[in-house]
Amino acid sequence: MEGEQATAIPTFDLISRAQNGDQAAFEQLYRKYAGRVYAVCLRLSANAGQAEELTQDAFVRAWHMLATFRGESDFFSWLYRLAMNVVFSDMRSKRRRTSRVMTTDDLSVFDQKNSSGMDSATIDLEKAITALPKQARAIFVLHDVEGYRHEEIAGMMKLSVGTSKSQLHRARRILRKALEA
């Protein structure tokens, strides 16, 4: 009976306890939300190892910023936004470190035969999304998968609304060609 009560602690109580320095409460929050945060990081980074690191970074930042959570929104909404900011910050820092960003509309990666000898027409959508250029992939995921509006995406990624729209168009065009091939 005690075990059931320990796992049935309301999220609000866990947050309050964690805000007061209770690491066990924060660990329960981590266990509750880590999978969802990882999924967001994976969709945006398209790299499992990087998504794991970004998930950890997001929770470290959440621990440090937990005092700023006022409960005016759902906790996961706050955590989700924080995780996206971690991913975008990582993307920006990599962009700064890279002297030249190379993007491609080269779809030759989709021309390869799979092990059963079938054409690339059998490629799945996740693989095609992963092959998109980073910025186009991030905007595609945020708009078409997560449901954000261009104005919100532009604010998150520090872009113009027009750039968000053109990158979404580009991503859809590349995906359409890849899936039709």
C-alpha positions in Angstrom: 0.0 0.0 0.0 2.8 2.4 0.8 4.4 1.8 -2.6 1.2 2.7 -4.3 1.0 6.0 -2.4 4.6 6.9 -3.3 4.0 6.5 -7.0 0.6 8.3 -6.9 2.1 11.7 -5.8 0.5 14.4 -7.8 2.8 16.2 -10.2 2.1 19.5 -8.4 3.4 18.1 -5.2 6.5 16.7 -6.9 7.2 20.1 -8.4 6.8 21.8 -5.0 9.1 19.3 -3.3 11.7 19.6 -6.1 11.6 23.4 -5.9 12.4 23.0 -2.2 15.5 21.0 -3.1 14.1 17.4 -2.9 16.2 15.5 -5.4 14.0 12.3 -5.1 11.0 14.3 -6.2 12.8 15.7 -9.2 14.0 12.2 -10.0 10.3 11.1 -10.1 9.6 14.0 -12.5 12.5 12.9 -14.6 11.2 9.4 -14.8 7.7 10.6 -15.7 8.8 13.0 -18.5 12.2 11.8 -19.8 10.7 9.7 -22.6 8.6 12.5 -23.9 11.5 15.0 -23.8 13.8 12.4 -25.5 11.2 12.0 -28.3 11.2 15.8 -28.9 15.0 15.9 -28.9 15.2 12.9 -31.2 12.8 14.4 -33.7 14.6 17.7 -33.8 18.2 16.4 -33.8 17.6 13.1 -35.8 20.5 11.5 -33.9 19.8 9.1 -31.0 23.1 9.8 -29.2 22.7 13.6 -29.5 19.1 13.3 -28.4 20.2 11.5 -25.2 22.7 14.3 -24.4 20.1 17.0 -25.2 17.6 15.3 -22.9 20.1 15.3 -20.1 21.0 18.9 -20.8 17.3 19.8 -20.7 16.8 18.2 -17.3 19.9 19.8 -15.9 18.6 23.1 -17.0 15.1 22.3 -15.6 16.7 21.5 -12.2 18.5 24.9 -12.2 15.4 26.8 -13.4 12.8 25.0 -11.5 12.3 27.9 -9.2 11.0 29.9 -12.2 8.2 27.5 -12.8 5.1 29.3 -11.4 2.4 26.7 -12.3 0.7 29.0 -14.7 0.9 26.4 -17.4 1.2 22.6 -17.5 4.6 21.4 -16.2 5.3 19.4 -19.4 4.5 22.5 -21.5 7.2 24.4 -19.6 9.6 21.5 -19.8 8.9 21.0 -23.5 9.6 24.6 -24.2 12.8 24.4 -22.2 13.9 21.2 -24.1 13.3 22.9 -27.4 15.4 25.9 -26.3 18.2 23.5 -25.4 18.0 21.9 -28.8 17.9 25.2 -30.7 20.7 26.6 -28.6 22.8 23.5 -29.4 22.0 23.9 -33.1 23.0 27.6 -33.0 26.3 26.9 -31.3 27.1 24.2 -33.8 26.3 26.6 -36.6 28.7 29.2 -35.1 31.4 26.6 -34.8 31.0 25.4 -38.3 32.6 27.8 -40.8 30.5 26.6 -43.7 27.0 25.0 -43.5 26.4 22.6 -46.3 22.8 21.8 -47.2 21.8 19.7 -50.1 18.8 18.9 -52.3 20.8 15.8 -53.5 18.4 12.9 -53.2 21.0 10.3 -54.2 20.9 8.9 -50.7 17.5 7.6 -51.5 18.6 5.9 -54.7 20.3 3.1 -52.8 18.7 -0.4 -52.9 17.8 -2.0 -49.6 18.9 -5.4 -48.6 15.9 -7.1 -50.2 16.7 -5.5 -53.5 13.6 -3.3 -53.5 13.7 0.3 -54.7 13.8 3.2 -52.3 10.1 3.7 -52.7 9.8 1.6 -49.6 11.7 4.1 -47.5 9.8 5.1 -44.4 8.9 8.6 -43.5 11.1 8.8 -40.4 14.2 7.9 -42.5 13.3 10.6 -45.0 12.8 13.2 -42.3 16.2 12.3 -40.8 17.8 13.0 -44.1 16.4 16.5 -44.3 18.8 19.5 -43.8 18.8 20.5 -40.1 16.9 23.7 -40.3 14.3 22.4 -42.7 13.9 19.2 -40.5 13.4 21.3 -37.4 10.8 23.5 -39.0 9.0 20.5 -40.6 8.8 18.7 -37.2 7.7 21.8 -35.3 5.0 22.7 -37.8 3.7 19.5 -39.3 4.4 17.1 -36.4 4.1 19.3 -33.3 1.5 21.8 -34.7 3.3 25.1 -34.1 2.4 28.1 -36.2 5.1 29.9 -38.3 5.1 32.9 -36.0 5.9 30.6 -33.0 8.6 28.8 -34.9 10.1 32.0 -36.1 10.3 33.2 -32.5 11.8 30.0 -31.2 14.4 29.7 -33.9 15.1 33.4 -34.2 14.1 33.5 -37.9 11.7 35.5 -40.0 8.2 34.1 -40.6 9.1 34.0 -44.3 12.2 31.9 -43.7 10.1 29.4 -41.6 7.5 29.1 -44.4 10.1 28.7 -47.2 12.0 26.1 -45.2 8.8 24.2 -44.6 8.1 24.3 -48.3 11.6 23.1 -49.0 11.3 20.2 -46.5 8.0 19.1 -48.0 9.4 19.2 -51.5 12.4 17.1 -50.5 10.2 14.6 -48.7 7.8 14.3 -51.6 10.6 13.7 -54.0 12.2 11.1 -51.7 9.0 9.3 -51.1 8.0 9.3 -54.8 11.4 8.0 -55.9 
